[in-house]
């Protein structure tokens, strides 16, 4: 009887603790300032802080090697990065909770694209962003606020996505690209 009461008390305590902990983080919404710490850059090993990109448009996308739409999205973002340039746009591609070898396999397959990759093996950053489905992208404006949130990927969304990004870029970048 005492064992049954102890087990019931332990179960009850566990349920109360999980209820008090609440759900995982809620995704940043349009107009909000998202979490600034994005983990460490794969290339430099240095911490990535969104504040260091103030004045640029930043695309933060969460992906995984097993996610087919993610594998299609990364080259598109790589092309954006190449065309627009790092002076006005920074794409930060955060891998979601995968073994290092899977992460590195995707990097090798996309080596022609100069993206800022982060390996979020423990999901610290993805948890802060409330990521529950992939791909999950946050477009952050030059003031550091979320301008757009996208879940999923399809080629049909590209024209609207291009317009969103172009609307956030400064006029001098747009005129420079028109002259190219």
VEXDREN-2710 file (C-alpha; in Angstrom, 1 decimal):
% VEXDREN-2710
k/r/px/py/pz
1/UNK/0.0/0.0/0.0
2/UNK/2.8/2.4/0.9
3/UNK/4.6/1.5/-2.4
4/UNK/1.4/2.3/-4.3
5/UNK/1.0/5.7/-2.5
6/UNK/4.7/6.5/-3.2
7/UNK/4.3/5.6/-6.9
8/UNK/1.1/7.7/-7.1
9/UNK/2.8/10.7/-5.4
10/UNK/5.8/10.4/-7.7
11/UNK/3.6/10.3/-10.8
12/UNK/1.6/13.3/-9.5
13/UNK/4.8/15.3/-8.8
14/UNK/6.0/14.5/-12.3
15/UNK/2.8/15.7/-13.9
16/UNK/2.8/18.9/-11.9
17/UNK/6.4/19.6/-12.8
18/UNK/5.8/19.1/-16.5
19/UNK/2.7/21.3/-16.3
20/UNK/4.7/24.1/-14.5
21/UNK/7.5/23.8/-17.0
22/UNK/5.0/24.6/-19.8
23/UNK/5.3/23.9/-23.5
24/UNK/8.6/24.3/-25.4
25/UNK/9.4/27.9/-26.3
26/UNK/6.9/29.7/-28.5
27/UNK/8.2/30.7/-31.9
28/UNK/9.1/34.4/-32.3
29/UNK/6.4/36.2/-34.1
30/UNK/6.5/38.9/-36.7
31/UNK/7.6/42.2/-35.1
32/UNK/9.3/40.5/-32.2
33/UNK/13.0/40.4/-31.5
34/UNK/14.1/36.8/-31.7
35/UNK/16.6/35.1/-29.4
36/UNK/20.0/36.5/-30.3
37/UNK/22.3/33.5/-29.5
38/UNK/22.4/31.2/-32.5
39/UNK/25.3/28.9/-31.4
40/UNK/28.7/28.7/-32.9
41/UNK/29.7/29.1/-36.5
42/UNK/30.9/25.9/-38.1
43/UNK/33.5/27.8/-40.1
44/UNK/35.0/30.1/-37.4
45/UNK/34.0/28.4/-34.2
46/UNK/32.9/31.7/-32.9
47/UNK/29.5/32.4/-31.3
48/UNK/26.9/33.9/-33.6
49/UNK/24.9/36.8/-32.1
50/UNK/22.1/38.3/-34.2
51/UNK/23.1/41.7/-32.9
52/UNK/26.3/41.5/-34.9
53/UNK/24.2/41.5/-38.1
54/UNK/22.1/44.6/-37.3
55/UNK/21.7/46.6/-40.5
56/UNK/21.6/43.4/-42.6
57/UNK/18.7/41.2/-43.5
58/UNK/19.2/37.9/-41.8
59/UNK/17.7/34.5/-42.7
60/UNK/17.8/32.0/-40.0
61/UNK/16.7/28.6/-41.2
62/UNK/16.5/25.3/-39.3
63/UNK/17.1/22.1/-41.3
64/UNK/18.1/18.4/-41.1
65/UNK/19.8/16.0/-43.5
66/UNK/16.7/13.7/-43.6
67/UNK/14.4/16.6/-44.6
68/UNK/13.9/16.6/-48.3
69/UNK/12.4/20.1/-48.5
70/UNK/15.4/21.4/-46.4
71/UNK/17.8/19.9/-48.9
72/UNK/16.0/21.8/-51.7
73/UNK/15.9/25.0/-49.7
74/UNK/19.6/25.2/-48.8
75/UNK/20.8/25.7/-52.4
76/UNK/18.2/28.4/-53.0
77/UNK/19.4/30.2/-49.9
78/UNK/22.9/29.7/-51.0
79/UNK/22.1/31.3/-54.4
80/UNK/20.4/34.3/-52.6
81/UNK/23.5/34.7/-50.4
82/UNK/25.8/34.7/-53.5
83/UNK/23.6/37.2/-55.5
84/UNK/22.9/39.6/-52.7
85/UNK/26.2/39.4/-50.9
86/UNK/27.3/39.3/-47.3
87/UNK/27.2/43.0/-47.0
88/UNK/23.4/43.1/-47.1
89/UNK/22.3/39.6/-46.3
90/UNK/23.4/36.8/-43.9
91/UNK/22.0/33.3/-44.2
92/UNK/22.5/31.2/-41.0
93/UNK/21.6/27.6/-41.6
94/UNK/21.1/25.7/-38.3
95/UNK/21.2/21.9/-38.3
96/UNK/18.6/20.4/-35.9
97/UNK/19.8/17.7/-33.5
98/UNK/21.8/15.5/-35.8
99/UNK/25.0/13.5/-35.5
100/UNK/28.1/15.5/-36.7
101/UNK/28.7/13.1/-39.7
102/UNK/25.1/13.8/-41.1
103/UNK/25.7/17.5/-40.6
104/UNK/29.1/17.4/-42.4
105/UNK/27.6/15.3/-45.2
106/UNK/25.1/18.1/-46.1
107/UNK/27.9/20.7/-45.9
108/UNK/30.0/18.7/-48.3
109/UNK/27.1/18.4/-50.7
110/UNK/26.5/22.2/-50.5
111/UNK/30.2/23.3/-50.4
112/UNK/29.6/25.7/-53.3
113/UNK/27.3/27.8/-51.1
114/UNK/28.8/30.2/-48.7
115/UNK/26.3/30.0/-45.9
116/UNK/27.0/30.4/-42.2
117/UNK/26.3/26.9/-40.8
118/UNK/25.6/26.0/-37.2
119/UNK/25.5/22.5/-35.8
120/UNK/22.8/22.5/-33.0
121/UNK/23.4/18.9/-31.9
122/UNK/21.6/19.3/-28.6
123/UNK/18.8/21.5/-30.0
124/UNK/19.5/24.5/-27.7
125/UNK/18.9/27.1/-30.4
126/UNK/16.0/25.3/-32.1
127/UNK/14.3/24.9/-28.7
128/UNK/14.7/28.7/-28.0
129/UNK/13.0/29.3/-31.4
130/UNK/10.2/26.7/-30.7
131/UNK/11.1/24.7/-33.8
132/UNK/8.9/21.7/-34.2
133/UNK/8.7/21.2/-38.0
134/UNK/11.3/21.5/-40.7
135/UNK/12.3/23.5/-42.6
136/UNK/11.5/26.5/-40.4
137/UNK/12.8/29.9/-41.4
138/UNK/12.8/33.3/-39.8
139/UNK/13.5/36.4/-41.9
140/UNK/14.9/39.1/-39.7
141/UNK/14.8/42.7/-40.9
142/UNK/17.7/45.3/-40.6
143/UNK/16.5/46.4/-37.2
144/UNK/16.7/42.9/-35.8
145/UNK/13.0/42.1/-35.7
146/UNK/11.2/39.1/-37.3
147/UNK/9.7/40.2/-40.6
148/UNK/8.5/36.8/-41.8
149/UNK/8.2/33.2/-40.6
150/UNK/8.0/30.3/-43.0
151/UNK/7.4/26.6/-42.1
152/UNK/7.9/24.1/-44.9
153/UNK/9.2/24.7/-48.4
154/UNK/7.9/24.5/-52.0
155/UNK/9.0/26.1/-55.2
156/UNK/5.6/27.8/-55.5
157/UNK/6.5/30.0/-52.5
158/UNK/9.7/31.3/-54.2
159/UNK/8.2/34.4/-56.0
160/UNK/6.6/35.7/-52.8
161/UNK/9.7/34.9/-50.8
162/UNK/11.9/36.8/-53.3
163/UNK/9.6/39.8/-53.0
164/UNK/9.7/39.7/-49.2
165/UNK/13.5/39.7/-49.2
166/UNK/13.8/42.4/-51.8
167/UNK/11.4/44.6/-49.8
168/UNK/13.7/44.4/-46.8
169/UNK/16.9/45.3/-48.6
170/UNK/18.1/48.9/-48.7
171/UNK/17.6/50.8/-52.0
172/UNK/21.4/51.0/-52.7
173/UNK/21.6/47.2/-52.7
174/UNK/18.6/46.9/-55.1
175/UNK/20.1/49.5/-57.5
176/UNK/23.5/47.7/-57.4
177/UNK/21.9/44.4/-58.2
178/UNK/19.8/46.0/-61.1
179/UNK/23.1/47.3/-62.6
180/UNK/24.8/43.9/-62.4
END
